[in-house]
Amino acid sequence: MTRLLLQGGRLVDPASRHDGVADVLVDDGRVAEVGPGLDGTGAEVVDCGGLVVCPGLVDLHVHLREPGREDAETIETGSRAAALGGYTAVCPMPNTDPVADNAGVVEMVAARGREVGLVDVFPVGAVTLGQRGAELAELGAMARSAARVDCFSDDGLPIREARLLRLALEYTRAFDAVIADHAQDASLTDGAQMHEGEVSAMLGLAGWPAAAEEMVVARDLLLAELTGGRLHLCHVSTGGAVELVRAAKARGVRVTAEAAPHHFALTDEAARSYDPVFKVNPPLREKADVEAVRQGLADGTLDAIATDHAPHAREDKEVEWAAAPPGMLGLETALAVTLTELVEPGYLDLVTAVERLTAGPARCRRLPGHGGPVAPGAAANLAVFDPAAAWTVDRARLASRARNTPFHGRELRGRVVHTLLRGAFAVRDGRATR
Ligand code: DOR
């Protein structure tokens, strides 16, 4: 295996609290040495002057559509999009066809991820059989399988029945797994098309009230408290939900939470275009919610930025608003949206932003070798990016098989230059190596 010297970059490693210029020597897939002025004899020297070197990004929430909708995305195209976004680990949700609710499917997803080899793929198992919400899936069998599932979710759908969520939180304590919930009271969102507020009233589109998310967040937090189980909240999008998580954390509930870039970068005003690329679940919220999500990420109430990368085939998504499925792409733009929308305006400093994309999400799960620290002996899963590079998002040039990015045409700052998975280039000079 190659010996590489990443030379002269700004090493931002939240797990070791390192922020400053340092070389990183990589040998045989691992970090061999970190420090100033390392000797590069026998190593390929990679000039990182002016660039940030950090742990590879970790995405707790993606949809890779395989098995079942390979016309929208595959584990291969999704892995490539992830690597180009600076990710070295992604966690695909189980709402595939068939649903990833048994050892066979999660093992297939993990094995395909390994075969592609561009990022580590840690599948999330379904909580209920077929995500139907009626009975628990075999969580233990998925945890013991070769895929070693440590997180379960019915994402795309909420766990409607409190009793089942309670059982899942209790049962998974035995193997310290996490239940990740998509908080949505379906009885309040039946037929909903967008966030309920002034804009939905103007447009005459059925609304998804913030309360539909907040009620379920409150319920979930109470059940986490009751059971002592580990709860993770997916795509937190309202100010009220952020406040509920903040209060629960203050009283010691075992909860972690994520926010998606579109929820801190866009508002429900985007729906005025009637362009279904802006339709997502939970929906784009109001300015005050966006502000609250930003504050939640800043103070650590929200542990992680997760993309909810949701590719949809053109013929499904490019239809009238009401008929379009919810979801937007995120993997190739998340870092740049974070830098442009959170770091540039001063909500988060660069180190905190990197934390929410790396060590923060890694802490929410067991993802060996990811999230840092960048220290001798650790797997060399690293991202190198240019924080100043400006670029314009062009949906035609994405590696994802789908085209539904809400950021098409937007100028963003921050571009991934290299991504290393166990010391091998998955992305080199902005191009995927495979
Ligand atoms: O917008 C969304 N799309 N939200 C979800 O929860 C599921 C996702 C999908 O699978 O398309």
Residues whose N, C-alpha, C, O or C-beta is under 5 A from the ligand:
A	BS01	DOR	H63 D155 G156 V280 N281 P282 A310 P326 G327
